[in-house]
Structures are given as C-alpha cells and as structure tokens.
Amino acid sequence: MEDIYEEIVRIRNEGDKAALATVVQVKGSTPRSKGSKMLIRSDGSFLGSIGGGCLEGEVWEAAMKVIKEETPQMLDFDLTGRKETKEGLICGGIMKILIEPIISQPTVYIFGAGYIGFAISKIASMTGFKIVVIDDRPAYANSDRFPEADEFFVDDPATVVPKLGINKNSYIIIACRGHLEDQRVLEQAVKTTAAYIGMLGSKKKVKTVFSNLKANGVTQKMLEVIHAPIGLPIVTETPEEIAVSIMAEIIDFRRRGTSSTRPAFKN
C-alpha cells in the first residue's frame, strides 16, 4: 500500500503539486475519524480516504482549486441530513476538513554570473524563488557577489545541467558570457523537465543558436518551448531593467500555469 508521506516527498522532489485533505474535527457519527487523510495529485488521482462517496467528490473539487491557487482551504460538512448513498453508507455527524497545498519552492537556475544574472538574483529572492548560480568563474559565482543565492556550481555550465536535479518547478535562465556557451547549456536544458527555459540574446543570435541545435539533432518541438529572446517585450536598457523583464515573464508564466502573454520563440 502506498504511503501518503512518501508520496508527498516524491511529489516535492519532482517539483509537482498536490493537496492534502485532513479531517481536523468531527462530531457525531462520521465516515472517518479525526486525522484521516487523502492526498489529491495534480492529475486528479488520489491516495487515501476521508469518507468515501458522501463527501470526497466535494473535497476533490476543492482540492483541485487549492492546487491551482496554492492557498489552503477549510471545509465544513454537516452530514446529519444526508440519506443513504448508493455505496450503502449512511452519512451522519459534522466534519471539518483542512485542505493544504503541497508544493516545492520554485527554483531559478541562473546560468551566467554577470551583471544581468546579478540583478536577476535580487528580484528572484524578493519574489520567493530559491536561487542557484552556475558559472565557471569563481570570482563571479560566489556568496560575496550573490548573497541571495542558495547554491553555487563553479564549473563548466553545460556539463553541470544533468547534475542539478532540475524538475517541473525549475526555471532556467541562460545568460552566459558567449553565444557558444549559451548554446551548449540550452542543448542540455531542453532535455530536462524544467517548467520554463529562457535564453538571453537578440533575434539574430536566437536564430543562429536554434539553427545550430537543429543540426545537432534538437527537434523543432523541443525548441518551441524556449522563451527567446527572454523576457516580456518592454523597452529596456540597463541590466536591472532587463532583469525586471525576465522575472516578470517568469512570474507571469508560473502564476498562469501556462505560457506567458508572449509566446515562446518559433522560427
């Protein structure tokens, strides 16, 4: 039998979402006792039970909303007036059920510790993201320069990608110091399950990089999920303004649960 807590750990490790429904208060004759739990996954499947057909359908609907909005909800059920169900269960009593979102902290992976990466880390920190900085220059990728960062990888950025544990709640920003390095990182990034992949650069650079990746066997379908040029289309000039554009697009993408207002690059 699957264990709810082990499943919660798996869901968080994979960057997925779920909702945990717990019976926190009962009075009278109820289908389940206080402490009973039901885990509802983002795909609608569930594990455990908090009362069967009498109320689980209503809890399931509320849980899907909790997963989407990432906000807990308390439900009150008065079952004293309910009739016998088709399953043969006679509902009774009063139940209070807490539904909590199960989510992992979103992580921004910043490839390139230059001026734009530095500015991105400031905004990402203020908006609740875990920050991982990747650059092969120890003078750049360090805690003195990036005090907000949670983790550093001082190594060849492209070779590090498979070691990062990137999952469905990961957001990749590619802003290395050269086109070739960006291309090498991007080629690895498209093989991950990251929620968002974006690359800094002009339309000309993007076209060149995409053409090179296609020659290396990367498919058009894989390229179409990439946000490039990265960021919302606002007029920017300074690294700080570019960072605002990039993080605005990521926040918009995350909160909508879909592609942002500007579609990913297609050629």
C-alpha positions in Angstrom: 0.0 0.0 0.0 1.3 3.4 -0.9 2.3 5.7 1.9 0.9 9.3 1.8 4.0 10.8 3.3 6.4 9.0 0.9 4.2 10.2 -2.0 4.4 13.8 -0.7 8.2 13.6 -0.7 8.2 12.2 -4.2 5.9 15.0 -5.4 8.0 17.7 -3.9 11.2 16.2 -5.3 9.8 16.1 -8.8 8.5 19.7 -8.5 4.9 18.7 -8.9 1.9 19.8 -6.9 -0.8 18.2 -4.8 -3.2 18.9 -2.0 -3.5 17.1 1.4 -7.0 16.9 2.9 -7.1 16.1 6.6 -10.1 15.6 8.9 -9.3 18.0 11.7 -12.6 17.9 13.7 -15.5 15.5 14.0 -18.8 15.5 15.9 -21.3 12.6 16.0 -21.3 9.6 13.6 -18.9 10.4 10.7 -17.5 8.2 7.9 -13.9 8.7 9.1 -12.2 9.7 12.3 -10.2 12.8 13.1 -6.7 12.7 11.5 -7.8 10.7 8.4 -6.1 11.9 5.2 -6.5 12.0 1.5 -3.8 13.2 -0.9 -5.0 14.6 -4.3 -2.5 14.8 -7.0 -2.4 17.5 -9.8 -3.6 14.9 -12.4 -6.7 14.3 -10.3 -5.7 10.9 -8.9 -5.7 10.4 -5.2 -4.4 8.3 -2.3 -6.1 7.6 1.0 -9.7 8.4 2.1 -11.6 10.9 4.3 -15.0 9.5 4.0 -15.9 7.9 0.7 -18.8 8.9 -1.6 -20.5 11.2 0.9 -18.1 14.0 0.6 -14.9 13.0 -1.2 -16.3 14.4 -4.5 -16.7 17.8 -3.0 -13.3 17.6 -1.3 -11.7 16.6 -4.6 -13.2 19.6 -6.4 -12.0 22.0 -3.6 -8.5 20.3 -3.7 -8.1 20.9 -7.4 -8.7 24.6 -6.7 -6.2 24.6 -3.8 -3.6 23.1 -6.1 -4.2 25.8 -8.7 -4.2 28.7 -6.3 -1.7 27.3 -3.8 -3.9 28.5 -1.0 -5.2 26.4 1.9 -9.0 26.0 2.5 -11.1 24.8 5.4 -14.4 23.0 4.6 -17.3 22.3 6.9 -19.6 19.4 6.3 -22.9 18.7 8.0 -23.8 15.2 7.1 -26.7 14.7 9.6 -29.4 15.2 7.0 -27.9 13.1 4.2 -29.5 9.9 3.0 -28.1 6.5 2.4 -25.7 6.5 -0.6 -25.5 4.1 -3.4 -22.5 2.6 -1.7 -24.7 1.7 1.2 -23.1 4.3 3.5 -25.3 6.2 5.9 -23.6 9.6 6.5 -24.0 11.5 9.7 -22.3 13.9 12.1 -20.3 17.0 11.4 -16.8 17.2 9.9 -14.2 19.9 9.4 -11.6 19.2 6.7 -8.4 21.2 6.1 -7.0 21.1 2.5 -3.4 22.2 2.3 -1.4 22.8 -0.9 1.7 20.5 -1.3 4.3 22.4 -3.3 8.0 22.7 -3.5 9.8 26.1 -3.6 10.3 27.3 -7.2 14.0 27.4 -8.2 15.6 29.8 -10.6 18.8 28.4 -12.2 20.9 31.4 -13.4 23.5 30.3 -16.0 25.9 33.2 -16.1 27.0 35.3 -13.1 27.4 38.6 -15.0 25.6 41.9 -14.4 22.2 40.6 -15.6 22.5 37.4 -13.6 23.3 39.5 -10.5 20.3 41.7 -11.0 18.0 38.7 -11.6 19.1 37.2 -8.3 17.9 40.3 -6.4 14.4 40.2 -7.9 14.1 36.4 -7.7 15.0 36.5 -4.0 12.3 39.1 -3.3 9.7 37.1 -5.1 10.2 33.8 -3.3 12.4 31.8 -5.6 15.3 29.6 -4.5 18.4 30.7 -6.4 21.1 28.6 -7.9 24.0 30.3 -9.8 26.2 28.5 -12.3 29.4 29.9 -13.8 32.9 28.6 -14.3 34.4 31.8 -12.9 34.9 31.6 -9.1 35.5 35.4 -9.0 31.9 35.8 -10.2 29.9 32.9 -8.8 30.4 33.4 -5.0 28.4 34.4 -2.0 30.1 37.8 -1.7 28.8 38.8 -5.1 25.5 36.9 -4.8 24.4 37.0 -1.1 20.9 36.0 -2.0 21.9 32.7 -3.8 21.3 29.4 -2.1 23.7 27.3 -4.1 26.6 27.7 -6.5 28.2 25.5 -9.1 31.6 26.7 -10.2 32.1 24.5 -13.3 31.5 24.3 -17.0 27.8 25.3 -17.1 26.8 22.8 -19.8 28.3 19.8 -18.1 26.6 20.8 -14.8 23.0 20.7 -16.1 22.4 17.0 -15.7 23.6 17.2 -12.1 21.3 19.9 -10.9 18.1 17.9 -10.2 16.0 20.2 -12.4 12.3 19.4 -12.1 8.8 20.7 -13.0 9.2 23.6 -10.6 12.5 24.8 -12.1 13.0 28.0 -14.1 16.2 28.1 -16.3 17.7 31.5 -17.3 20.6 31.3 -19.7 22.7 34.4 -19.8 26.3 33.2 -20.2 29.1 35.3 -21.5 29.2 33.9 -25.0 26.9 32.5 -27.7 28.6 29.1 -27.8 28.3 28.6 -24.1 24.6 29.6 -24.2 24.1 27.1 -27.0 25.8 24.3 -25.1 23.7 25.0 -22.0 20.5 25.2 -24.0 21.2 21.9 -25.7 21.3 20.3 -22.3 18.4 22.3 -20.8 15.8 21.2 -23.4 16.4 17.6 -22.2 15.2 18.4 -18.7 11.6 18.7 -17.3 12.0 22.4 -16.4 8.8 24.4 -16.3 10.5 27.3 -18.1 13.6 27.7 -20.2 14.7 31.2 -21.4 17.8 32.4 -23.2 19.1 36.0 -23.4 20.0 37.4 -26.8 18.9 39.2 -29.9 16.6 37.6 -32.5 19.6 37.1 -34.8 21.5 35.2 -32.0 18.5 33.1 -31.3 18.0 32.2 -34.9 21.7 31.2 -35.2 21.7 29.1 -32.0 18.5 27.3 -32.9 19.8 26.5 -36.4 22.9 25.0 -34.8 20.9 23.0 -32.3 18.7 21.6 -35.1 21.9 20.5 -36.9 22.8 18.7 -33.6 19.5 16.8 -33.6 17.3 19.0 -31.4 13.8 18.9 -32.7 11.6 21.9 -33.6 9.1 20.8 -30.9 11.8 21.0 -28.3 12.8 24.4 -29.4 9.3 25.8 -29.3 9.1 25.7 -25.5 12.1 28.0 -25.2 11.5 31.7 -24.4 13.9 33.5 -26.6 14.6 36.3 -26.7 13.8 36.0 -23.0 11.6 38.5 -21.0 8.5 40.4 -21.6 8.7 42.9 -24.5 9.2 46.1 -22.6 11.7 48.8 -23.5 14.9 48.0 -21.5 18.5 49.3 -21.4 20.2 48.6 -18.1 20.9 45.1 -16.6 18.4 45.9 -13.9 15.6 46.7 -16.4 16.4 43.5 -18.4 16.2 41.5 -15.1 12.7 43.0 -14.4 11.6 42.0 -17.8 12.9 38.4 -17.4 11.5 37.9 -13.9 8.1 39.4 -14.9 7.8 36.8 -17.6 8.7 34.0 -15.2 6.3 35.2 -12.6 3.5 35.6 -15.2 4.3 32.1 -16.6 4.3 30.5 -13.1 1.1 32.1 -11.9 -0.9 31.4 -15.1 0.3 27.8 -15.2 0.7 28.1 -18.9 2.7 30.0 -21.5 3.1 33.7 -20.8 1.4 36.5 -22.7 4.2 36.4 -25.2 4.6 33.0 -26.9 7.9 31.2 -26.9 10.1 31.7 -30.0 9.2 29.9 -33.2 11.0 30.0 -36.5 
